[in-house]
Amino acid sequence: VTENPTASSVTIGSVTLIAHSLWVCAAGGASADIAAAIWSKKAPGCDYNGATSVTVYDTSYNVPQPQYTVKYQAAASTPIKFAVSVANNIYLPAGAVANIKAAIVSAFNGGDGGTVARIGSAIYASRFYQPILALAGPGTAISILSLKLGISTATLDSVTMGIDQKPTISASDITVTLV
């Protein structure tokens, strides 16, 4: 990004900022708490960007307290879809389809100790191989033929979330096909 001191705005990724401003994207939390936190940390004279507006009162004054409109962006929940193909053979553990879905959901949320999918992050399909393969026990095996993910359809090896997108997951967005 190149700064131009005379410009009235600048675009970073998909976000356009007005001059001398800040942009905050938040996922979760009460609007009043988010706005109060932003207001307490921002520099004097700094403007705001975002689609969510909240009135914050300066409680360091007696009544009537000055009020300020704080803006921020609420992260857009973005469902991530998965398509997994697994070899259907005699070594496949019982309940494999449901367990594969549960393993993906858990890993997505960091339940396996790995990286949690989050705002602005890259999510790699290969991140989910180990949690699925770990489902096999003595005398069983899982052979992954393909594992893809995506936002509208699961056809990619990786997805990079925007700085205004919060990745979400649901077992209903995971398709497991036994081939």
Secondary structure, DSSP 8 states (H G I E B T S, - for coil): ----TT-SEEEETTEEEETTEEE-EE-SS-HHHHHHHHHHHS-TT-EEESSEEEEEE-TTS-SS--EEEEEEEE-EEEE-EEEEEE---TTS-TTHHHHHHHHHHHHHTTTTSS----TT-EEEGGGGHHHHHTT--TT----EEEEEEESSSS-BSEEE--TTEEEE--GGGEEEEE-
